[in-house]
């Protein structure tokens, strides 16, 4: 347990594309060490206090992965996300314990729009927010294409809703991999000491041990 007490960083950021194992690992850390870590998902301020984020979630719950939005719909959505992200960064609540953070919504959103070359000037606004993110000990999870598809198939029978990125994984794997590289590059640009961990042949416990041993 000594390595938990002597950690250098207050927040461990666990990021990665869909089915890399990040949610599993975040939950494993929070469940295994409840006295040492609290879990925060995607937003770095309390989600319930972020009314812009609640509006984003309301829209996301209605999204059909098979429907293509027009330019006006996309613009309105990303402007709303920007407002949620800006509020998020401006209202970070200090914690009394270590935080294990499940991704940062804005970086993944930024990466998607860099790939698609969308949002115009708003894209620059997003980029200007990145340096404002707090310092975090960054871990980027990855796995093989075969393992991602295997995990996706396993998840299908649980009633989960297919996200746009999940649909991309099935429809166009090359673009999915391209997005993965853009996302990782954005994470590494903000956090140059990011540790990359492959979860392919490791159990969640082995991955957690590897991560905590390397972020002391």
N, C-alpha and C positions, 0 to 999 in steps of 0.2 A: 504493500500500500504506500510505501514511501514515495513512489514516483508521482502519485496523485497530489500529495501535499507540496511537492517541490516543483510543480509545473511552472514554466516561465510565463505563460499566457493565461489570461482570464477566460478567453473564449476559444474553443476549438471549433473551427469551421470544417464541416464534412460536406464536400460538394462532389458532384459527378452527374453524368447523364442518367436517364432512366434505366433502371435495372442494373446499376453498377453496385447496388447494395447499400447505398447511403442511409436510407431510412431504417433498414435493419440494424446497421451499425450504431446510428444515433440512439435508437431505442435500446440496444444492448448496453451501451455505456450508461444511459440514464437509469435503466432498470437495475443494472449490476451495482452501480455506485450511487444510490439515491441521496446519500448524505453528502456527496462530493459534487454532483452535477445536477443542474436542471436542464431541461430540454427546451429549445426554442426553435420554431419551425419557420423558415424562409424569411420572416421579417425580424429585424433586430430590436424593434420596440414591441410592447405587448399588442398582439393583433386586435384584441377586442377594443382597444382604445383608438385604433386607427380607422376612422369612419370611411376614409377613401378606400382603404383595403377591403372593408366590408362590401363596398360597391363593386370593387373588382371581383371579389368572390361571387357575388350575386350574378354577375355576367358570366363568369367561368362555369357556374353551375348550369347555365343554359346553352353552353356551346356544344354544337354537334360537330364532331371531328370531320364529318363528310361534307360540311357546308363551307364554301369559300366566301369570305367576307369581301365586300367592296372596299374601295380606298377610304371612303368617309367613315365606315364602321371601324376600320383598322385605326385610323387617326384618332377617333374619339376614344377608343379603348386604350391606346398607348398614352394618350394625354392623361387619362384617368389613372393609369398605372404610375405614370411619372409623379402625379400629385401624391399618390400613396407612398411611393418610395421616398420622396422629398420629406414628407411628414415623418416617415419611419426613421430616417437618418437624424432629423432634428429633434427627435423625442426618444433617443436611446435611454433606457432606464438602467442605471448601474445596479449590478447584482451583488449580493453578499457571498456568493459562492461561484464556482466555475460553471460555465455554460457550454453545452455541446450544441452547436448551431447546425441545423439541417439546411444547408445551402443559403444563398442570399438571392432573393427573387430578382432583384434588379440586374444582377450580372448575367443570369440566364436569359432574361428578357432582352438585355442589350445584345447578347450574343446572337439570338435569333434574328434580330433586326439588322445586325451587321451582315449576317449571312444573306438575308433577303434584300439588303440595301434599301430598307424602308425607313419611314419616319422623318426623312429630310432633316431640317434643323433640330427637331426634337431629339434626333440621335446624338447630336453634340451636347444637348442638355443632359442626357443620360450619362455620357462620358464624363462630363464635368462633376457629376455626383460621385463617381467611383472613388476619387481620392479622399472623399469625405467619410468613407466607410471606416469603422473603427479598426484598430489593429487586432488581428486574430491569428491564431496558429492554424494554418491552412493545410488540409489534407484533401487530395483529389483522388477519388476512387475510380477504378476502371476495371473492365473485364473483357473477355473475348466476345466477338459477335455471336458465336454459337451459344455462349452462356446467357447473353442478353435475351435472345429469342426463346431459350429454354425457360427462363424466369418469366417472360411475358406469357408464354403458354400456360405455365403453372398458375399464374395470377388470374387468367381468364375465367376460371370456374368459381371465383370467389365473389363475383358480382361487382367488381370494380369498374368504374367508367373509363373508357379509353380516352386518354388525353391526346392533344394534337401531336405531341412528340412521340407518344406511343404509336400513333397511326403512321407517323413518318418512319419509325423503326420497321414497321411491317411493309410500308409502301415503297420506300426509297432508302435502302440501307446506306448507300454511298453518301447521300445528303445528311443522313443521321450521323455518320462518322465525321463528315465535314463540320457539322455543328458541334460535335464533341471536341474537335481540335480547337475551334474558335472559342468555345466555352473555357476549355482548359487554359488557353493562352490568355484570356481575360483574367482568369483567377490568378495565374502566375505573374501577370503584369502588375496587379495590385499587391499580390503577396509573393514576392520572388523566392522565398524559402519554402514554397509549397512542397509537401511530401506527396508523391504519387504512389498509391498502393493498389496492387492488383488483387481483386477478391476472388478470382476464378476458382482456385483450388483450396481456398482457406475457409475454415468454419468461421462464423461470426466471432466466436471467442478468440480464435487465433488472430483475426484481423484487429480486434479491439486491443489485444495485448501488444501487437506490432505497433499500432498507432500510439498508444500511451507510452510505450518504451522509447519512442522516437520524438516525443514532444516535450520531454522533461527539460 
